């Protein structure tokens, strides 16, 4: 029987190419931290929201917005989730130092195949669906971390409150390199609002990064009115000069990618046992936690503020926890030990026990976000 070989030019854009999308969680389906994040825009922090995205804020002009994970039909094409920014406090005249961005950082070792810094540097194509209450020009900036070079591209919102498909090709950059490690390779920015400090640079060409390259031609300001909002989904960055169909991957794959940088365990009012372990002393119990995915680097442990909602369950006892912290024997990125302390010597050494969270909101988590 004859065997035929299909060359690359014979592949339709409808044919799935596994792993082609350099953006993780581009359909905004995973959000371990929650589905609504309020009070953004004050310039005091760079909060992470939906998995693999954070919001960069420079200065406080008074404008505020809420970020939400939305679950509806969106633009169709199988994209059932999107992220939305809703203005809650207006700032119609932006001060020079205002800059608000939605950002994803891409791990450096995932970018080696684009051959940045060589004569064979490959072009990249970015595509996404966007909807905005305002029409006008908005910007996307891609910034290479190691040699601090960036390229800015404009796109136009043509019709208000309507999903529109955007795509553009970014030339390969023959200057600089991306170190083959677990650090930051690229930072991909959607510009939401930009004051004059962040405008003036040249678009559509790689160059040494400067602050004026963020919002060169940006005319849209998401803080203009409390009626304003902006939404995006189907974000894809791929090698090549043609935008192909969005890579719809299994949700378990998307979640696993996200869990390389964040893993959270949340309680339940009905059955909130999250870990098993043993009673170590009459006041402490230790629990080994095996990470679902290997972290990219040593993660930081944190928990929700209300430690009183944690319990140690053993035998018929349910004893409130007074302190919860990392124990000893931590492995950099595969497992950890958590130590739970109770207020009085009510535990029996050697007994098995479980750590329970008594509601649906408290949690423990590990994070090593880029």
C-alpha positions in Angstrom: 0.0 0.0 0.0 1.4 3.4 -0.9 2.2 5.8 1.9 1.6 9.5 1.2 3.3 12.3 3.1 1.5 15.6 3.7 3.9 18.6 3.7 3.4 21.6 6.0 1.8 23.6 3.2 -0.9 21.0 2.9 -2.2 21.4 6.4 -5.3 23.4 6.9 -5.5 25.9 9.7 -8.4 23.9 11.0 -6.0 21.0 11.7 -5.0 21.0 15.4 -1.4 21.6 16.2 -0.8 20.4 19.7 1.0 23.0 21.8 1.2 25.7 19.2 -0.2 28.4 21.5 2.5 30.1 23.5 -0.2 31.8 25.7 -1.5 29.7 28.5 -5.2 29.8 29.6 -5.9 31.8 26.4 -9.6 30.9 26.7 -9.7 32.0 30.4 -11.3 28.7 31.6 -9.1 28.3 34.7 -9.3 30.8 37.6 -8.2 29.2 40.9 -8.2 32.5 42.8 -11.9 33.2 42.1 -14.2 34.8 39.5 -14.3 38.4 40.6 -11.5 40.8 41.6 -12.5 44.3 42.7 -10.8 47.7 43.3 -8.1 47.4 40.7 -6.3 50.5 39.3 -5.0 52.1 42.5 -1.4 51.6 41.6 -0.5 49.9 44.8 -0.1 46.3 43.6 0.2 44.1 40.6 -2.5 41.5 41.4 -2.9 38.1 39.8 -6.4 37.3 38.9 -7.4 34.5 36.5 -4.6 31.9 36.2 -1.5 33.1 34.4 -2.6 36.7 34.2 -1.8 39.7 36.3 -2.7 43.4 36.2 0.1 45.9 36.2 -0.8 49.3 37.6 1.4 52.5 37.6 0.2 55.4 39.8 -3.3 56.1 41.1 -5.4 58.4 39.1 -8.6 57.6 40.9 -10.0 55.2 38.3 -11.0 51.7 39.4 -12.2 48.6 37.7 -13.4 45.1 38.5 -12.1 42.0 36.7 -14.4 39.1 36.2 -14.3 35.7 34.6 -17.4 35.5 32.4 -19.1 32.3 31.3 -21.4 32.9 28.4 -21.5 32.4 24.6 -18.9 35.1 24.0 -17.9 35.3 20.4 -18.8 31.7 19.7 -16.3 29.4 18.0 -16.3 27.2 21.2 -15.0 30.0 23.4 -17.3 29.8 26.4 -15.3 32.0 28.8 -13.7 35.4 28.7 -12.1 38.0 31.0 -13.8 41.3 31.4 -12.7 44.7 32.8 -15.6 46.8 34.1 -14.9 50.5 35.1 -16.4 51.2 38.6 -14.8 54.6 39.2 -14.2 56.9 36.2 -10.9 58.8 35.5 -11.7 60.6 32.2 -8.5 62.6 32.1 -5.5 60.4 32.6 -2.5 61.8 34.4 0.9 61.3 32.7 2.0 58.4 34.9 -1.1 56.2 34.6 -0.6 52.8 33.0 -2.9 49.8 33.3 -2.1 46.5 31.6 -3.3 42.9 31.5 -0.1 40.7 31.4 1.0 37.2 30.8 4.6 36.2 31.3 5.9 33.2 29.2 8.6 30.9 30.7 11.9 31.3 28.8 12.5 27.6 28.1 9.2 27.5 26.2 10.4 30.0 23.7 13.7 28.5 22.5 12.2 27.3 19.2 11.5 30.8 18.0 15.3 31.2 17.6 15.3 34.8 18.8 18.6 36.5 18.3 19.6 34.4 15.3 19.5 35.0 11.6 16.7 32.4 11.5 14.5 34.2 14.1 10.9 33.1 13.4 7.9 35.5 13.0 5.0 35.2 15.5 1.3 35.7 14.9 -1.0 36.9 17.7 -4.8 36.6 17.4 -7.7 37.1 19.8 -11.4 38.1 20.1 -12.1 41.5 21.7 -15.1 43.5 22.7 -15.1 47.1 24.0 -17.7 49.7 24.9 -15.4 52.3 23.2 -14.2 52.4 19.7 -10.6 53.5 18.8 -7.0 52.3 18.8 -5.6 50.0 21.5 -2.1 48.5 21.8 -0.4 45.1 22.5 3.2 45.1 23.5 5.5 42.1 23.6 8.7 42.5 25.7 11.7 40.2 25.8 13.0 40.0 29.4 16.7 39.1 29.0 17.8 41.8 26.6 14.8 44.1 27.3 13.6 44.6 23.8 10.0 45.1 22.8 7.6 45.5 19.9 4.3 47.4 20.0 1.4 46.7 17.7 -1.9 48.6 17.3 -5.4 47.2 16.7 -8.6 49.0 16.3 -12.0 48.6 17.9 -14.3 49.3 15.0 -17.8 48.7 16.5 -18.7 49.2 20.2 -20.0 46.3 22.3 -19.4 43.8 19.5 -17.0 40.8 19.4 -14.3 41.4 16.8 -11.5 39.2 15.7 -8.0 40.7 15.5 -4.7 39.2 14.3 -1.3 40.6 13.4 2.2 39.2 12.6 5.3 40.1 14.6 8.6 39.8 12.7 11.3 37.6 14.2 13.9 39.5 16.3 17.5 38.8 15.2 18.9 40.7 18.1 19.3 39.5 21.7 18.6 36.0 23.1 16.2 34.3 25.5 18.1 32.3 28.2 17.1 28.7 28.3 15.8 28.6 31.9 12.7 28.8 34.0 12.7 32.6 34.2 10.7 35.1 32.2 11.1 34.9 28.4 8.4 37.2 27.1 5.9 39.5 28.7 2.7 40.0 26.6 0.8 43.2 27.5 -2.7 44.3 26.6 -2.8 48.1 27.2 -6.0 49.2 28.9 -5.1 52.8 29.7 -1.9 54.9 29.2 -0.9 58.4 30.2 1.5 60.5 28.2 4.6 59.1 29.9 3.9 55.8 28.2 3.3 57.1 24.7 5.5 58.3 21.8 7.5 55.3 20.8 7.5 53.7 17.3 5.2 50.8 16.6 5.7 47.6 14.6 9.5 47.3 15.1 11.7 45.6 17.6 13.8 48.0 19.6 15.3 48.6 23.1 12.4 48.9 25.5 11.4 52.3 26.8 8.4 53.4 28.8 7.0 55.4 25.8 6.5 52.2 23.9 3.4 50.9 25.8 0.7 53.1 24.4 2.0 54.9 21.4 -1.3 55.2 19.5 -3.7 54.2 22.3 -6.9 56.3 22.2 -9.1 54.0 24.4 -9.2 54.6 28.1 -11.2 52.0 30.1 -11.6 54.5 32.9 -13.4 57.1 30.8 -16.8 56.2 32.2 -18.5 53.8 34.6 -20.3 52.5 31.5 -17.1 51.3 30.0 -15.9 47.7 29.8 -13.4 45.7 27.8 -13.3 41.9 27.2 -11.0 39.5 25.5 -10.8 35.7 24.8 -9.2 33.2 22.4 -5.8 34.8 22.9 -3.2 32.9 20.8 0.5 33.6 20.1 2.0 31.1 17.6 5.0 30.6 15.4 4.5 31.6 11.8 3.0 34.4 9.7 -0.6 33.1 9.5 -3.2 33.2 12.3 -4.6 29.7 12.6 -7.7 28.5 14.4 -7.6 28.9 18.2 -6.1 25.8 19.9 -9.0 24.3 22.0 -7.2 22.0 24.4 -8.6 19.7 27.0 -9.4 21.5 30.3 -7.2 19.1 32.2 -4.2 20.2 30.1 -4.9 23.9 30.6 -5.2 23.4 34.3 -2.0 21.4 34.5 -0.2 24.2 32.7 -1.5 26.7 35.2 -0.6 24.5 38.2 3.0 24.8 37.3 2.8 28.3 38.8 -0.2 28.1 41.2 -1.9 25.4 43.2 -4.7 26.0 45.6 -6.7 23.8 47.9 -10.1 25.2 48.9 -12.4 23.9 51.7 -16.0 22.8 51.7 -18.7 23.4 54.2 -19.9 19.8 53.7 -16.6 17.8 53.2 -13.6 20.0 53.5 -10.8 17.4 54.3 -7.9 18.4 52.1 -4.9 16.5 53.6 -4.1 13.5 55.7 -1.2 13.2 58.1 -0.3 12.2 61.7 -0.3 13.8 65.2 3.3 14.8 65.9 3.0 16.2 69.4 0.0 16.9 71.8 -0.4 20.3 70.1 0.8 19.8 66.5 0.0 17.6 63.5 2.0 17.4 60.3 0.6 16.8 56.8 2.5 15.9 53.6 1.2 17.7 50.6 2.1 16.2 47.2 1.9 18.9 44.5 -0.3 18.1 41.5 2.3 19.4 39.1 6.0 20.0 39.4 6.5 23.8 40.1 8.8 25.8 37.8 10.7 26.9 41.0 10.4 26.8 44.7 6.9 28.0 45.5 5.8 30.2 48.3 3.2 28.9 50.8 0.2 31.1 51.8 -3.2 30.6 53.3 -6.4 32.6 53.7 -6.6 34.9 56.7 -9.1 33.0 58.9 -7.0 30.3 60.5 -9.9 29.5 62.9 -11.8 27.9 60.0 -9.2 25.1 59.8 -9.7 22.0 61.9 -7.7 18.9 62.8 -10.0 15.8 62.6 -9.0 12.6 64.2 -11.0 9.9 66.0 -14.2 11.7 66.9 -12.5 15.1 67.6 -12.6 18.2 65.5 -10.1 20.6 67.0 -9.7 24.2 65.8 -6.3 25.2 64.5 -4.5 28.2 66.0 -1.6 28.3 63.6 -0.8 26.9 60.2 2.6 27.1 58.5 5.1 25.3 56.3 6.9 22.6 58.2 10.4 21.3 57.6 11.7 19.0 54.9 10.5 21.0 52.0 11.3 19.8 48.5 11.8 22.6 46.1 9.0 21.8 43.7 7.5 18.4 44.3 6.1 18.3 47.8 6.0 20.1 51.1 5.1 19.5 54.8 2.5 21.6 56.6 2.4 22.0 60.3 -0.9 22.7 62.1 -1.0 23.8 65.8 -3.9 23.7 68.2 -4.3 25.9 71.3 -4.2 23.2 74.0 -2.7 19.7 74.4 -5.7 17.9 73.1 -4.0 15.7 70.5 -2.8 12.1 70.8 0.7 11.4 69.5 0.8 8.8 66.7 -2.8 9.0 65.7 -3.7 9.6 62.1 -5.6 12.8 61.3 -6.8 15.1 58.5 -6.7 18.8 57.9 -10.1 20.2 57.2 -11.4 23.6 56.0 -14.9 24.3 57.2 -16.2 26.6 54.4 -16.0 27.2 50.7 -13.8 30.3 50.7 -10.7 29.6 52.9 -7.7 27.9 51.3 -4.1 27.0 51.3 -2.0 27.7 48.2 1.5 27.5 46.7 2.7 30.0 44.1 5.8 30.7 42.0 4.3 33.0 39.4 6.8 34.4 37.0 
